[in-house]
Amino acid sequence: MTATNFTHRRELAHRTADGIEISLFWSKPSTRVTLAVLDTRSDETLEFDVDGSAALDAFNHPYAYAATGAARNLVVTGVPAIPATVATDL
């Protein structure tokens, strides 16, 4: 994945509900539309590119888009590792 300069991003929409913050960004230099989701309680973040024609729908339903192939460049941070459980018969 290539590092991207986010200094030229413009926030197009933002909403907050029950500790979840969702922001829709647009970058003029790259023409990228990006959706960022932050869970303020767990500090987990989710960010991905969406097609501009689906930006509003993705803003309204971010988890549905993140779970499909419609999300490009998906980045998840702050998610704790889930410890593996190994069952053994002794």
N, C-alpha and C positions, 0 to 999 in steps of 0.2 A: 504494500500500500504506500502511496506517495504522500508525503507531508503536504498539507494545503495551507495557504495563507488565509486565515479567516478574518483578517483585519478589514476586509472590504465587504463583509456581510451586512445586510440590512434586515432587520427583523420586520417581517410582514404581519405577523399575528402572534399573539401570546394569550394563553389562558392558564388558570390555576384552579384545581379542584381537589380537595381532600389530600393535600400534600403532593400532588402530581403537577408539575409545571411542563407545559408543552409550548414550544416556540417553533415558528416557521421562518426560515431564513432564505434569503436570495443573495447570491453573489454576482455582481455585475461582470467582473473580469472573466469568471469561468461560466457564467449563466447557470450555475448549479442552484437547485432548490433543495434545501436540507431541512429535515425535521429533527428536533432535539427534544427528548423526554427526560425529565429529572424527577426522581422520587426523593423528595427532601427528607423523608424519614429514614431511608436506608442509604442514601447518598449514591444510589445506583443511577447511571445514566445510559441512555440509548440514543444513538444518533445515526441517521442514514439519509441518503439522497433519495428523492422521489422525482418522478416525471412531473414537469410543470403542469401538465394538463390534469394531473390527479392530486395537486397540492392541497386543495381545500378538503377533499375527501380524506386524504392522509392525515391532515391536521385534526379532523373530526374523529378519525378512527386509527390512531397511530399504531396500536398493537396489532390490528388486523393487517396493516401494511408491513410491519416489521416481520410478521410471521410468513409472508409470502415472498415470491421472487420479485415483487415490485420494489422491494427495498434494495438499493445498491449501496455498496460501501458501508455496510452495517458495522457499527462500533459499539461495543458494550463495555462499560467500565464500572468498577466498584462492586462487581458481583463476586461474592465470596465463593471460593471453591467448595464444591460439595464433596465431602470425604467419601471415598469408595468403601462399600461394605462387602466383605467377602464372606460367603457362607462356606463352612467346611463340615464335612461329616467325618468324625473321628471314631 
